[in-house]
Amino acid sequence: MKGKQLGGRYEILDRVGGGGMAIVYKALDILLHRHVAVKILRLQYVHDEEFIERFRREAQAAASLSHSNIVSIYDVGQEEEIHYIVMEYIEGTTLNDLIKDKAPLQVEEAIRIASQICEALEHAHHNQIIHRDIKPHNILIGKNGRVKVTDFGIARAVTSSTITQTGSVMGSVHYFSPEHAKGTFTGEQSDLYSLGIVMYQMLTGKLPFIGESPISVALKHLQENVEDPRLVNPLIPQSVENVILRAVRKDPSDRYSSASQMLEDLESCLLPHRRNEAKLIFKDIDELDEEKTRVIPAIRPGQYVPMNEEDDDEGYSKADSSYNEKKKRVWVKPVIWIVVLIGLLGGMWYMVGYVKASMKVQEVMVPNVVGKPLAEAQQMLKDAQLDNDVIREDSKDVPKDVVISQSSSNMKKLINSKITLHVSKGIELQKMPNLVSSNLADAKTALMAMGINQERIAVEQQFEEKDPGTVLQQTPVSNEQIDPLKVNVKLVISKGKETFKMKDLIGLTEEAARAWITANKLKLAASNVTTEASYKQPKGRVVRQFPYEHDEEVSPGSEITQLIISSGFPENAGPMTIKIPYKPAVEGKASTIKINLTDAQYDEFDYKSIPNVTKPSEVEVKLVVAPDKNAIIKVRQDNELTDLITVTYQDYLAQKSGKPFSPPASGSAGSSTQNPTGTGNTTKPTTPQAPGTGTSTPDTGAGAKPGGNTTPANPGTPAPGGTGAGTGAGTGTTPTTGGTPPAAPAANPAAPTNVKPSNPTNTGG
């Protein structure tokens, strides 16, 4: 069936499932360009009016329903001997497969699935439709979790003329309701019984009734109660068990009266106040089933004594014994005569049969040879002791020397009877149409209209400026004579303009960037390459690219209008090498020290990790500061922040002039600043200040310069309520500026609570 079109619009793609009555295929609706499911009646039933009626009834029953939990029916049709239904295609799995993979299911998941099935049944029952075959195989679960009920193949409308089928039991025996098994009236409660069995299987992973034959299982539905689900799976709440036990009662009057009533119970059964409710108690089934088979005591020898008024007559009891013996032998002669008569009749019957067989003219079954090559067809007829005549006819659909039809088939004929065979003269050749510049869909439609099977149409794609799907080349070429039943067609179509992902050139050398651009057929003019100073990239490395950023789509032949190469650090860059002290958390006990650096080059860069530190030491850190970019060094001791060191551009100028940089003592999460005299110092964390207010911390560094110098301030965002700036005495002080409000105290002692700004402003007095 794969590749076949039904109704001129449904192209069969693949088989996805099947049952005893039909096979389900995934298909493409060419008209609406969507995937659909096509259910096709099995070929062995196409001449069975009962199955065809069931197949039509499924379409009618489901088509009259419109609900989010019921598979939608789109179309129904017949093509030759193919009867089909077109329905909604569900991407997912069946509940039966889910139970096999995961059972027992989580209670919440099982209740969610059961509730959606119940909603579907409520809608069907409201429209007077009884499903009659609820089972996990007919429950579809989409990838979005939506539950869909399908297969209304044995559904019935609730009318007195159709609901009872005496002697005909349909559906799946493991999910039968008792009244279904009896062949009596099956109403709404029958579907709810089947749903109860499905819930039992979802939550326990097994069926309640198992037997050696369908009849034994059906009898268990009639005579036995289900085992309590909680005995199989103790995790089931009592409220959920009560729902199952009520749904699977033998007497329909003990079950839920409607799907809506069961749905209300399902929606509330997992509420906290219901989970441990009392167990439902019902009367024993023996008290309710009047039709239950009863045991009648056997009649034992001597228990039955016939009464006779003459039993006490001594004269009769003492009658002559010879008379009694004659009476006993009365039956012998009749038996002998009966046996003789039967023997005579049997002999006569045999003789009549023998004479009829000898006089009967021998007949043979005529084989069906339609579609066979002529030579093979003639040999089949010869083997069947039949003769043949050949009549040749023109045919557009059947190849040359193949039988189109025959005068008789699948019936008995006398030996040596003549069968007329109509044989094709061959197919008339046709001209190949011009398909170049048409789109692929139109080209395929034109070819299939000529009788060319889609499996013999090959499609190849290549990049081209024309719209995607446009036919660029065809084989055979236009106007070439072809045989539609044998020709193989090849179409080359456009994939559209070629594109690829733009590479991230930043960080590459100019040569490497140019080589990649050339290899990928992009353009780069010499005038489009410029240089600029950069902190982030070393000299000769790409800083920026334009207009195509990383991962943007670009086509061959496109131009890179700007490629900026680093000329190295700016002239005012401040490269520094400083020594940072560190020590273990406990002297003599190993700690891991991690150095994290943020400067003009890096952001939160894990600079170095030093394991197994048992005694104080120090590490060299190379960094770069800028007039507007400080460096921040974080020292972590076993992932606990112990030191936070800020290095300013003023520190760089001081170091450049020969004055050493003094980092803070290990264990102080503060910041180091360089005072105007060039002597570094450490400021401890202080109490958080109110936003917008600045405080001045005297600096006791030696060599204070009267009047001091003004150092560049690190611009910050003023806190709400003011733009306070700290000022210091003319002897050189380290003020705390209010430009950026200090952080609030942190709950984690590893995080700094108050760090001084990196670029204080020192104003001379």
N, C-alpha and C positions, 0 to 999 in steps of 0.2 A: 504493500500500500504506500510505502514511502515515495514521495514525489508526486503522488496522484492528486488531482484536483477534483473536488466535489462541488457541484452547483456553480462551477465557473469562478469560485472565489476562495474556497478553502483548500489550501495546499498542505497536504499531510507531511509533517516533519519527522515525527518519531513516535514509537509506541511507548505509552507511559503506564499502562495497567490493563486489567481485564478481569472479567468474571465469567460465570457459567453461561450468561446470555449474550454478552457483548464485549467488545474490545474497545479500549479508550486510547485515542491518539492525541498528541499535541500537534496543532496545526496553526497556520498563519492565515488570517483573514486578509486577503490581498486588497480588498476594497477599503477596509478601515485600517489596515496595517496594524493589527493587534493579534496577540496570541489567543487562541481559543482551544477548548477541549472538544474533540469530536468522538462521540460514542457510536460505534458501528455494530449492528446486529450480526452475530456470527452467521457464516454462510450456511451452516447446517440447519438453521431455523428460518431461512428466507421463504420456504414453502410451507411453514407451519403457521397457520392463521392465528393460533393461540398466542404464540410468541410475538408475532407481529402486533397483535392487539395489545399485549403487555408493553411492548416497546412504545407504541403510540400513546398508551395510557400514561407512561412515565412522563413523556413530553407534555401531555395535556395537564397532568397533575402539577408538575413543577412550574409550568408556564403560567398557571393561574395564581402562583404565589410570588410575592415580591418582598424579600426580607434580607437584611444584612447577614443573617446566619443560614441562608438557604442558597445553594448554587443556582445562579440565574440561567434560564434557557433563552438562547438567542435565536435559534432557527431549527427547523426540522425538515427533512427532505428525503427523497428517494431518487437514486440514479441507477438505472437498470435494476439489478438485483441487490443493490446496496441501500439499506435503510439506515439513516443516520440522524443523530441529534447533535446540534451545535450548542455548547454551553460555556459558561464562564470557566477560564483556566486558572486554577489555584496553584501558585508556586509554594510548595511546602511538602507536608507529609500526611499520612493518615494516622488516626488515633491508634489503629492496630499496630503500626510500626512503632509509635511512641511507647505503647505499653510493652512491646517486646524489648525495647531498648532501656526503659527507665523504671518499669513497674517494680514495686508499688510506687505510684506517684505521690508527691507531696500533697497533703490534704487541701491546701489552698489552691493548688493548680487543678486538682481533680474537681473541686467545687466550681472553679471558674469555667472549666470546660463543660461540666454538667449544666450550669446555669445557661450557657449559650445554646446548648442543645435544647434545653427546656423552652427557651424563648422561640426557637425555630418551631418546635412542636406546638407551642401556644398559637403561633400565627397560622400554621397549617390546620390545626383543629378549628380555629375561628373561621377558616374558609371551608369547613366541612371535608377536610382531607385527612385520612388516617394513613400514616407512613407504612406500618406493618412490617418493617424490616430494619429497625434501629439496631445497629451493631457497629463496633469500632471500625470495620472496613468501610462503612459508608459515612464516616465522619472525617472531614478534611480539616487540617490545621495549617493556615497560611504562615508565612515567615513573620508576619506582623502579629501573630497570636490569635487572629480571628478564626473562629470555628464555623465551619460550613457543613450543613447536612445535605447529602446528595442521594441519588439512586432511589427515586420514587417508582421503581419498576413494578412493584406489586402494591402500590398505593391504591386505595379505593375511596370513592366518594361515599359519604355516610348516607346511604339510602337503603330502604328495605329490599330493593331488588338486586343490590350488588354486594352488600356487606358480608353475606354468608355464602360460603362455597362448600356445600356438603361433600365430604369425601375428598376435598382438595386442600391440602395444608401447604402453605407457601411461606418462605422466609427461612431464617437460619435457626436451626433447632436449639442451639445453646442459648439463644436469647428469646425463645418462644414465651408467650404468656400461656397459662393453663388453658384458657378458652381458645387460644389460637391452635394449641395442640389438639383440642377436641374437634376443631373445624366448626365451632359455633361462632356466635356474634363477637367480632373484634372491634371494640370501640376505642375511645381515647385512652382508657385505662390500660389497654394492651401496649400502647407505645410507652406509657409511663413504667410498666413492668419491665419492658426491654431496657429502658434507661436505667432502672434500678440495677439490672444485671450488669450493664456497662460500668456503672459506678462501683459495684462490687469488684469487678475485674481491675479497674484502675487503681483501687486502694489496697487490694490484696495481692494482685499479680496472678490470680488464678480464677477459673470459672467455678461457679458454685456447684454445677452438676456436670459430671463426666460419666460417660457410658461407653460400652463396646459398640453400640449401634445408635443411630438416630432415634429409633423407637424407645430404647432404654432411657435415653436422655429425656425424651418427651414424657415418658411415664414418671420420671423423677420430678419434672415440672408439675405434674398433676398430683403427686402423692407425697413428696418430701419437702420439708422446710429447709431453707438455706442455713448453712452454718453461720453463727454470728460472726460478722466481719472482724470484731475486736478480738476474737479468739485467734484469728489468723494474723492480724496486724494490731497490736495493742496501742499503737500511736493514733488510731482513729478516735476522735472525740465521740462521746456517747450520743451527742446531738446529731452527728453525721450518720452514725450507725442507725439511729431511729429513722432518718430519712430513707435509708436503703431498705430497712425492714418493712417500712410501711409501703414502699413502692412495689415490693416483690411479694405481697400477700396473694395467696391463691384466690381468695374471694375478691372480685373487683370492687365490691362495696367497702372493703377494708382499706383500699388504696386511696390515693388522692383523687378527688372528684374531677380535677382538671389540671392541665399543665400550669396554669397561672397559680393555683394553690400550691403546687410543688415548688414553683419558682420562688414564691414568698418564703417557704420554709428553707430553701437553699440559700437565699440571700441573708437569712438571719441565723443560720445554724452555727456560724463561727463567732458570733458575738460572745463576749466573756460570760455573760449571765446564763448562756444556754449550753456551753460546752460540756458541763457535767450534770445535765438534767437527768431525770429518772429514765430508765429504760422502758420502752413501750412494751406492754404485754397484750397478746392477742389470744383468742380462744384457739384450742387445738384444732387442726384441720380435720380430724376424724369426726368432730362434732358438727362440722359445717358441710362436709361433702356427702350429700345424700346418694351420689352416684358411685361412692367408693365400693370396690369389690368386697363382698362379705364371704366368710368361710362357712359352708353348710356342713354340719357333722355327717360323717359317713355312716351308712347303714351296715352294721356288722351282722355276720351269720347268726341266725337264731333270734334276732330282734324283731323280725317281721313274721308273724304267724297268721296265716289265712284262717278265717273262721268259717265253719261249715256245720249246718244244722244236723247233718247225718254222721258227724265225726264219732258219735257215741253208739252208732249202730253196729253191734257186734257181727250181725249177719253180713254186712257189707265188708267189714274189715277181714272177715274170714272167708272171702270169696275164693273161688278156685284159683290156684297159682298159675295154672296153664293159661287161664284167660288173661292174666296180667302180662305174661311173657309175650303172648300174641299181640297185645296192645302196644308193647314196647317196640315190636318189629314192624309196625305199620308204616313207618317212615322210609324203610329201606327201598321198596320198589319205586316210589316216586322219585327218590334221589337218583336211582339208576337211570330211569327214563329221562330225567332232566339232563344228566351228563351226556347221554347218547344224543339227545336233541341238540345240545350246544355243539357237540362235535360235528354233527351233520351241517349245522348252520355255518360253522367256521370253515369247513371244507368248501361249501358252496361259495362263501365270500372270497376265499382265496382263488377259486377257479374263475370267478367273475373278474377279479383284478388282473389275473394273468391274461385272460382273453382280451381285456381292454388294453393292456400294455402292448400286447403283440399286434393289435390292430391300430394303435395310435401312430400318427405320422410324427416323426421327430422334429422338434423345434429347437432353435438356438437363440440366445440373446444377441441383439444387434449392438455392437460396441459404438461408442461415441467417438468419431474421428475428426470432428470439427477442430480446426486450428492445427491439424497435423500436416506435415508434408505429404504430397500425393503418394509417393512410394511407400511410406510408412503406413498410411491409411489403407492402401490396397492390401498390404501384407496382413494387417489386423483383420480385415474382412475375410481374407483367404483362410487365415487361421481359425476363424469362426465358421468356416464352411459356407461362406456367402459369396455371391458374385457382385460385380459392380459395373456401372456405366459412369462415364466422365463427361460433364458439360463444363466448358470453360467460359468464364465471364470476366468482364472488366471490373476492377475493384480499386478504390482509392485508399482503402484501409488495410487490406490483407496482402501480404507479399506474394510474389509469383510462385505458382505450383503449391500453394497451401489451400487446404479445403475450407471453403467458405460456409457451406451447409451440406446436409445430407437428407435424403427423403425420409428415412426412419432412423430412430436411435432409442436406446434404452427400452426396447420392447422385443417380444419374441417373434421370430419369423421362421418359416419352414426352411429346411436345409436347401442350399443352392438358390435361395431367393436373391433377386437382383436389387442392390441399393444404389440409388443415383447420387453421385457426388458432384457438387458444384465447386469448381476449382478456379482460383484466381489466375488471370492472365498476367498479372503483375501490376505494379503501381505506376501511375503516370508521373513522369518526372516534372518537377516544378522549378521555377526560377527563384534563385536566392534573392530576397529583397535587400534594398540598400538600408542598412541600419546605422551607418556612420552619422554622428551628430545627434542621434536620438538618445533618450535616456534609457537606462538598463531595463526598467520595468516595462516600458513600451516595447522595447526590442524583444524581451522574453514573451510578452503577450502575442506579438506578431508571429514569432517562431512556433509557439504552441498552437496557435490557430491553424498553422499549416500541418499540424500533426507531429511536430518534433517534440519528443519527450524531454522534459526538463533535465533529466539525468544525462542527456547527451549535449547539454549546453554548458561549456566550460567558460569561466570568467576569470580574467587576469587583470590586475590593477597596476597602474603606473602613475607617477607624479606628472601632472600637466597643468597648464594655466587654465584649462577649461573647467567648467563646473564639475564637482564630483558626481560620478555616475554616468557621465557622457561617454558614449561609445566612440572610441578613437579608431579602432581597426576591427575588421571582421574576417573570419575564415569559415566557409568559402566566401569569395568576394561577390559583390553584387552581380546579378543576372546569370550566375553559374547554375547549370542544371544539377538538381539534387534530388535524391530519394528521401523524402521526409522521414521514413521509418528506419533508415540506416545512417543518415548523415550525422557527423559529429561537428558541432559548431563551436568556434572559439571566438569570444568577444574580449577585446582589450578596452578597458574603461579607465576614465580619469579618476585619480585619487584626490585631485585638486592640487593646489600649489603646495610644494614641499615646504615644511617647516621643521624646525628643531629647537631645542632648548638652548638659550644663550648661556655660555659658560661664565662663571664668576672669574674675571680676569684679575681682580684686585689681589695683590700680593705676588703676581707673576712678574718675571723680568720682562723688559720691553721686548727682547728677542723672542721669548716664549709666547708672549701675547700676540706678537705679529705672526709667528708661525701658526698658532691656532686659527687666527683670523684668515690667513691664506689657505690653510687646509680645508676650512669650511666654506670657502668661496664667498667670503665677505670682503668688503672694500674698506681700505684705510689709507687716506691721503697723508702725505708727509706733513702737510700743514695742519692736520688734525691732531698731531701729537705735541703736547705742551708739557712743561715741567712746573712744579711748584714745591715749596718746602712742606715737609710733613713730619709730624711726630709719630704717626702710626706705621708708616712704611719706610724701610731702609732706602737708601739712594739706589735709583735704577729700577724700583718696583712700581707697579701700577697702583695709583691711588684711587682713581675714579674712571668709570666708563660711561659713555652716553651715545645714543639714546636707549640702548638695550641693556636693561639690568639683568641680573642673574635669574635664570629660569623663565624669562620672557620668551615668547615665540618669535622666531626670526627666520626669514627666508634666505636662501642662497642669493647672492648679488646685492643684499642690503649693505648700506654704508655705515660704518662706525664714525660718527661725526666728531667725537672727542675722546681722546685717550690721554689721561693726565699721569705723568711719571713723576715719582718723588725725586727731588734734588737733594734729599737729606734733611737733617734737622734744620729748623730756622736758626738764624744767627744768634738770637737771644736765648736759645735753648740752654738749659742748665743740667748737663750730665753730672751725676755725683756718684761716689762710692762711699758708703757709710757702713760702720760696723754696729750691728745690733746685738746686744747681750741677751742671753736666755739661760734658763736653768730648769731643772726638773721640778715637778710639783712637790716631791719629797726627796730630800737629799739622799742619794744612794739608791733610790728606787727609780727604775727606768720610766721615762715619759717620752711622748712623741711631740716634737715641736714643729709647727707649720707656720710658714711665712707667707702672707698674702699681700700683694702690692697693687695699689692704684696710683698711677702717675700720668704724665702727659702721653705715654705710650700705651699703657695697659689699663684695663678696668677689671678690678677684682681678679687679678692674675695670681694663681697659686704658684708663688715664686720658688718655694723650696719646702721639702718635708725632711725632717731630721729625726730618725727613729732612735730608740734606745739611749736617750740622754739621761745620764746619772749624775752629772756635775755641771756647774755653771760654765758657760763658754760664750762665744760670740760668732756671728756669721756676717760676711760681707754681702751687702745688697747694692746692686747697681741700679740707679733710677735716673729719670729725667724730669726736671720741673720746668715750668714756664712761668712768665710773669703773671698769667691768669690761671695757672693750674698747679696746685700743690701736689705733693705725693703723700699718700697715707699708707703706713705699714702696719699691718695687724699681725700680732704674735699670738698664736694659740697654743695652749699647753694642754695636751690631751683633749683637744676640741673645745677647751674653755678659753675665752679671750682674756689674755693677761696684760698685753701691752698694745696701745694704739698710739702710734708715733706719726706726727704730722711734720713733713719737711717742706719749707717754703722756698720761694725763689730767693728771699733774703738770706736764707741759710746757704744757698748755693753761692751767692755773691760773697758772703763771709768766708766760706771755705775756699773760694777762688783766690781771695786776698790772703790766704794762709792761715786762717783761723779755723781750728778743728771743730767738727760737729759733735756735740755731746748728746747721745740718746738718753732716754730716761732709764732709771734703775729698773732691773727686771722685776716684774710683778706689779707695776703701776700702770693702770690703763689710762694713761693721760696722753698729752701731746707735747711735743718738743718744739719750741720756737726759738728763734735766734734774736737776741736783743741787739740794740744798736751798737753795743760795745763788742759784739762778736762772741760773747760767752753764752753758750747754750744752757738751757735749764729745763727742768721738768715741772709741769704744773699738774697737780693732782686733780681728780674729779671733785667738783664742788657741788653744793646744793643747787638744784635747778632754780633759775631766775625767772621772774615774771616776764612774759613776752614784752619786748620793746624796751627793756631797761638794761643798761650796761653797768658793770661793776669794774673797778680797777684793782688789780692785784699787784702790789709793789714788787718790783724786780730788784733783787739784791746783787745782781751781777756786778762784778768789779769793772772798773774802767769806764764808768758812766760818762757820757759826753754831755756837757751842759748844752742845753738847747736841743740835743738829740737830732736824729735825721728822721725824715718821713719816708716810710717804706710803703710800697704799693699795697693797697688793701684788697683783700679777696672779695669781689662784689657778691653780695648775698641778697636774699629776699627779705625785706623788712617784715618783722613780725607785726601782727595787728596791734594797733595802739601806740605805735611810736617807732622811731628810727634811731634809737639811742646809740651813741658811740662812746666807747670807753676812752678815757684820757689818762695819761700818766704824768708823774712829776718829771721835771727836766733832768733828773739824774738817771733817767732810763728806766721806764716801767713797762710792764707787759700788761696792757689792758685787755679786758674781755669786751669785745664789741657786741652790741645788741642788734646788729644787722640781721643775724639769723638766730631765732630763739633756740635756747638749749633744749635738748631732749628731756622728756619726763623720765623720772627714775624708772628703770626696767625691773620686771620681776626676776629676770634671769641675771644673776650677778656677773655672768660672763660678758654681758653687753655694757659698753660705756654709758654712763648716765649723764655726763656733762663734759663735752670736749670743747676746748677753747678754739675760736676761729683760727684758721691757719695763717692769715695775713693781718696781724694787728696793726693799727695805725698809731705810731708813736709821735706825739706832738710835744715839741720842746716848750718849756716854760719860759 
